[in-house]
Amino acid sequence: MWKPEGAIAAAVTPSRPEAFQMDLGASLELIDFLCARGVGAITLFGPNGEFPHFPVEDRIRLAHMAVKRSRAPVIVNATCSNLDDAIAITDHAASNGAAAVLIQPPFYYHYDPPEIREFFLQYSDAVNDELPVLLYHSPAYHNPIPLDVASDLLSRGIVAGIKDSSGDWEYFGRLLAVRAETPFLLLAGNESVIPRARKAGADAFVSSCACAVPELFAALEGAIQAGNSEQTSRLEALQDEFVSRVADFPGPLGIKEALEARGLKMGKRAIPFAPETRRHAEVFRDWFQIWLPDMLKAASVHA
């Protein structure tokens, strides 16, 4: 089974410049960029990847190409609004060599715990059991996974692990308690708890911001692993500064602004910027160009 190592970057999905459609060439260039800068793995089609905007066929095609292109393991988010499409994406990921899949409860409609449990049970029965399946708890964007549902599935070995992006330390702590009885992969998916979660026993972390500044998060993981508290604190402060800046944009739009400032093609946005957001983006780019060299210098200390 795949063993996570290093910082895991949650990739955005570049679009074509003339229309909001997946740009496969720009997506592969982003894969090259992330691999060259030391990420431990790459996730596709999380909230950072804006997966609800793209047809299932396009998601399958990019996942196939990314797995073949990437020098780092690729994790595919198979979340869909219905069970059949989630199974289809998972089956293709398994046959194409993905390292693991993430699965959230179906989105858009509100579902109660019994339906969420039944969804995961039927999904697990249907998919290739050789591919690690990780629950994906992201209540800011989707139906949450109730703790009793997650605990039951994890303790029975129905899934291989869970990525918790809630930032809720009580929820994360209770997952740690379940894992003390039954081993499973536990990934932290919220930048606000990365060092704390890693020190508490998380196997790895997944960061949306690592897509834009992978050097920072690779260095942060290295400092945590080395037990260098001074360097960890310095890098965490840089992380918090960047996170606070991109949080002013809706969804992954701040991440895309930073990537474009670094020379990568992001294409057309899913929604247009309001005039005040365009002005804010100009300020952000000016700040980022000043901030980036200092960050790279700090990250290189632990490279």
C-alpha positions as CSV (number, residue, x, y, z in Angstrom):
1,M,0.0,0.0,0.0
2,W,1.1,3.5,-0.8
3,K,3.0,5.2,2.1
4,P,2.8,9.0,2.2
5,E,6.1,10.9,2.3
6,G,6.8,14.6,2.1
7,A,4.5,17.5,1.5
8,I,1.4,16.7,-0.6
9,A,0.2,19.4,-2.9
10,A,-3.5,19.8,-3.8
11,A,-3.3,20.8,-7.5
12,V,-5.5,23.4,-9.1
13,T,-6.9,22.6,-12.6
14,P,-5.8,25.1,-15.3
15,S,-8.3,26.2,-17.9
16,R,-8.0,27.2,-21.5
17,P,-7.6,30.9,-22.0
18,E,-10.6,31.4,-24.2
19,A,-13.1,29.2,-22.3
20,F,-13.5,27.6,-18.9
21,Q,-12.5,24.1,-20.1
22,M,-9.7,21.9,-18.7
23,D,-6.3,22.6,-20.3
24,L,-4.5,19.3,-20.3
25,G,-1.2,20.8,-21.5
26,A,-1.1,23.4,-18.8
27,S,-2.1,20.8,-16.2
28,L,0.9,18.7,-17.1
29,E,3.1,21.7,-16.9
30,L,1.8,22.2,-13.4
31,I,2.6,18.6,-12.6
32,D,6.2,19.1,-13.8
33,F,6.5,22.3,-11.7
34,L,5.4,20.6,-8.5
35,C,7.6,17.5,-9.0
36,A,10.6,19.7,-9.7
37,R,10.1,21.5,-6.4
38,G,10.1,18.5,-4.2
39,V,6.5,17.6,-3.3
40,G,5.9,14.2,-1.9
41,A,2.7,13.5,-3.8
42,I,0.0,15.4,-5.8
43,T,-3.8,15.3,-5.3
44,L,-6.1,16.0,-8.2
45,F,-9.7,17.4,-8.2
46,G,-10.1,18.4,-4.6
47,P,-11.9,21.7,-3.9
48,N,-8.6,23.4,-5.0
49,G,-9.1,21.6,-8.4
50,E,-12.7,22.8,-8.8
51,F,-13.8,19.3,-9.7
52,P,-17.6,20.1,-9.9
53,H,-16.9,22.2,-13.0
54,F,-15.5,19.4,-15.1
55,P,-17.1,16.4,-16.8
56,V,-16.2,12.9,-15.4
57,E,-14.6,12.0,-18.8
58,D,-12.2,15.0,-18.6
59,R,-11.3,14.1,-15.0
60,I,-10.5,10.5,-16.0
61,R,-8.4,11.7,-18.9
62,L,-6.3,14.2,-16.9
63,A,-5.9,11.7,-14.1
64,H,-4.6,9.1,-16.6
65,M,-2.1,11.6,-18.1
66,A,-1.0,13.0,-14.8
67,V,-0.2,9.5,-13.3
68,K,1.9,8.8,-16.4
69,R,3.7,12.1,-16.3
70,S,4.3,12.7,-12.6
71,R,7.5,11.7,-10.8
72,A,5.5,11.9,-7.5
73,P,2.6,9.6,-6.5
74,V,-0.8,10.9,-7.7
75,I,-3.9,10.7,-5.5
76,V,-7.2,11.2,-7.3
77,N,-10.3,12.6,-5.7
78,A,-13.2,10.5,-7.0
79,T,-16.0,12.6,-5.3
80,C,-19.1,13.1,-7.5
81,S,-22.7,13.9,-6.9
82,N,-23.7,10.3,-7.5
83,L,-22.3,6.8,-6.7
84,D,-21.9,5.5,-10.3
85,D,-19.6,8.3,-11.4
86,A,-17.5,8.0,-8.2
87,I,-17.0,4.3,-8.9
88,A,-16.1,5.0,-12.5
89,I,-13.4,7.5,-11.6
90,T,-12.0,5.1,-8.9
91,D,-11.9,2.2,-11.3
92,H,-10.0,4.2,-13.9
93,A,-7.6,5.5,-11.2
94,A,-6.9,2.0,-10.1
95,S,-6.2,0.7,-13.6
96,N,-4.0,3.7,-14.4
97,G,-1.7,3.4,-11.4
98,A,-2.9,6.1,-9.0
99,A,-1.4,5.8,-5.5
100,A,-4.8,6.3,-3.8
101,V,-8.2,7.8,-4.1
102,L,-10.0,10.3,-1.9
103,I,-13.8,10.1,-1.5
104,Q,-16.2,12.6,0.0
105,P,-19.9,12.2,0.6
106,P,-21.9,13.2,-2.5
107,F,-22.2,17.0,-2.8
108,Y,-24.8,19.6,-3.4
109,Y,-27.8,18.0,-1.5
110,H,-27.7,17.5,2.2
111,Y,-27.5,13.9,3.3
112,D,-28.0,12.5,6.8
113,P,-25.6,10.0,8.4
114,P,-27.5,6.9,7.4
115,E,-27.3,7.8,3.7
116,I,-23.6,8.8,4.0
117,R,-22.8,5.5,5.7
118,E,-24.7,3.5,3.0
119,F,-23.0,5.5,0.2
120,F,-19.5,4.6,1.5
121,L,-20.4,1.0,2.1
122,Q,-21.8,0.4,-1.4
123,Y,-18.9,2.4,-2.9
124,S,-16.3,0.3,-1.0
125,D,-18.1,-3.0,-2.1
126,A,-18.0,-1.9,-5.8
127,V,-14.4,-0.5,-6.3
128,N,-11.0,-2.2,-6.7
129,D,-9.9,-3.2,-3.2
130,E,-6.2,-3.1,-4.1
131,L,-6.3,0.7,-4.4
132,P,-6.2,2.6,-1.0
133,V,-9.4,4.5,-0.4
134,L,-9.2,7.5,1.9
135,L,-12.3,9.2,3.3
136,Y,-12.2,13.0,2.7
137,H,-13.7,15.1,5.5
138,S,-14.0,18.7,4.2
139,P,-17.1,20.2,5.9
140,A,-16.4,23.7,4.6
141,Y,-17.3,22.5,1.1
142,H,-19.3,19.3,1.4
143,N,-21.5,17.2,3.6
144,P,-19.3,16.4,6.7
145,I,-18.5,12.8,7.5
146,P,-20.0,12.1,11.0
147,L,-17.3,10.9,13.4
148,D,-19.2,7.7,14.2
149,V,-19.5,6.9,10.5
150,A,-15.8,7.6,9.9
151,S,-14.8,5.6,13.0
152,D,-16.9,2.6,12.0
153,L,-15.5,2.5,8.5
154,L,-11.9,3.0,9.6
155,S,-12.0,0.6,12.5
156,R,-13.5,-2.2,10.4
157,G,-10.8,-1.7,7.7
158,I,-13.4,-0.8,5.0
159,V,-11.3,2.1,4.0
160,A,-7.5,2.6,4.2
161,G,-7.6,6.0,5.9
162,I,-8.9,9.5,6.1
163,K,-7.9,13.0,5.1
164,D,-9.3,15.5,7.6
165,S,-9.5,19.1,6.2
166,S,-11.8,20.5,8.8
167,G,-9.2,22.1,11.0
168,D,-11.3,20.9,14.0
169,W,-8.8,19.6,16.5
170,E,-11.4,17.8,18.5
171,Y,-12.4,15.8,15.4
172,F,-8.8,15.1,14.6
173,G,-8.0,14.1,18.1
174,R,-10.8,11.6,18.2
175,L,-9.5,10.1,14.9
176,L,-6.1,9.7,16.6
177,A,-7.9,7.8,19.4
178,V,-9.5,5.5,16.9
179,R,-6.2,4.9,15.2
180,A,-4.6,3.9,18.5
181,E,-6.9,0.8,18.3
182,T,-6.8,0.1,14.6
183,P,-4.0,1.4,12.3
184,F,-5.0,3.5,9.2
185,L,-3.6,6.4,7.2
186,L,-4.3,9.8,8.7
187,L,-3.7,12.9,6.7
188,A,-4.1,16.5,7.9
189,G,-5.6,18.7,5.2
190,N,-5.9,22.1,6.9
191,E,-2.9,24.5,7.0
192,S,-3.9,25.8,10.4
193,V,-2.9,22.5,12.1
194,I,0.0,21.2,10.0
195,P,2.9,21.2,12.5
196,R,0.6,20.2,15.4
197,A,-1.0,17.4,13.5
198,R,2.3,16.0,12.3
199,K,3.8,16.1,15.8
200,A,0.7,14.3,17.1
201,G,1.1,11.5,14.6
202,A,-0.5,12.4,11.3
203,D,1.2,10.4,8.5
204,A,1.4,13.4,6.2
205,F,-0.4,16.7,5.3
206,V,-2.1,17.9,2.1
207,S,-2.0,21.6,1.4
208,S,-3.8,23.6,-1.3
209,C,-1.3,26.4,-0.8
210,A,1.6,24.0,-1.5
211,C,0.4,24.0,-5.1
212,A,1.5,27.7,-5.4
213,V,4.6,27.6,-3.1
214,P,5.7,23.9,-2.9
215,E,9.2,24.9,-1.8
216,L,7.8,26.4,1.4
217,F,5.8,23.3,2.3
218,A,8.5,20.8,1.4
219,A,10.9,22.8,3.6
220,L,8.3,22.9,6.4
221,E,7.9,19.1,6.3
222,G,11.6,18.7,6.4
223,A,11.9,21.0,9.4
224,I,9.2,19.1,11.2
225,Q,10.8,15.7,10.4
226,A,14.2,17.0,11.6
227,G,12.7,18.3,14.9
228,N,14.0,21.8,14.1
229,S,11.5,23.9,16.1
230,E,13.2,27.2,15.2
231,Q,13.0,26.6,11.4
232,T,9.5,25.1,11.7
233,S,8.3,28.3,13.5
234,R,9.9,30.5,10.8
235,L,8.4,28.5,8.0
236,E,5.0,28.3,9.7
237,A,5.0,32.1,10.0
238,L,5.6,32.4,6.2
239,Q,2.9,29.8,5.6
240,D,0.4,31.7,7.7
241,E,1.2,34.9,5.9
242,F,0.6,33.4,2.5
243,V,-2.6,31.6,3.7
244,S,-4.0,34.8,5.0
245,R,-3.4,36.6,1.7
246,V,-5.0,33.9,-0.5
247,A,-7.9,33.6,1.9
248,D,-9.2,37.0,0.7
249,F,-10.0,35.4,-2.7
250,P,-13.0,33.0,-3.3
251,G,-12.0,29.3,-3.7
252,P,-8.6,28.6,-5.4
253,L,-8.5,32.0,-7.2
254,G,-5.7,33.3,-5.0
255,I,-3.6,30.2,-5.6
256,K,-4.1,30.7,-9.4
257,E,-3.0,34.3,-9.1
258,A,0.2,33.2,-7.4
259,L,0.9,30.5,-10.0
260,E,0.4,32.9,-12.8
261,A,2.8,35.3,-11.1
262,R,5.3,32.4,-11.2
263,G,4.8,32.0,-15.0
264,L,2.3,29.1,-15.1
265,K,-0.7,29.3,-17.4
266,M,-4.0,29.2,-15.5
267,G,-6.4,30.3,-18.2
268,K,-9.9,31.6,-17.8
269,R,-11.5,31.7,-14.3
270,A,-14.8,29.9,-13.5
271,I,-16.3,33.2,-12.5
272,P,-15.3,36.8,-13.4
273,F,-13.6,39.0,-10.8
274,A,-15.5,41.9,-9.5
275,P,-13.8,45.3,-10.1
276,E,-12.7,45.5,-6.4
277,T,-11.3,41.9,-6.6
278,R,-9.3,42.8,-9.7
279,R,-7.8,45.7,-7.8
280,H,-7.1,43.4,-4.9
281,A,-5.4,40.9,-7.3
282,E,-3.0,43.6,-8.5
283,V,-2.1,44.4,-4.9
284,F,-1.6,40.7,-4.2
285,R,0.7,40.2,-7.1
286,D,2.8,43.1,-6.1
287,W,3.1,41.7,-2.6
288,F,3.8,38.2,-3.8
289,Q,6.7,39.3,-6.1
290,I,8.3,40.9,-3.0
291,W,7.5,38.1,-0.6
292,L,8.5,35.2,-2.9
293,P,12.3,35.7,-2.9
294,D,12.4,35.9,0.9
295,M,10.3,32.8,1.2
296,L,12.5,30.9,-1.3
297,K,15.6,31.9,0.7
298,A,14.1,30.7,4.0
299,A,13.0,27.5,2.4
300,S,16.4,26.8,0.9
301,V,17.9,26.8,4.4
302,H,16.3,23.5,5.0
303,A,16.6,22.1,1.5
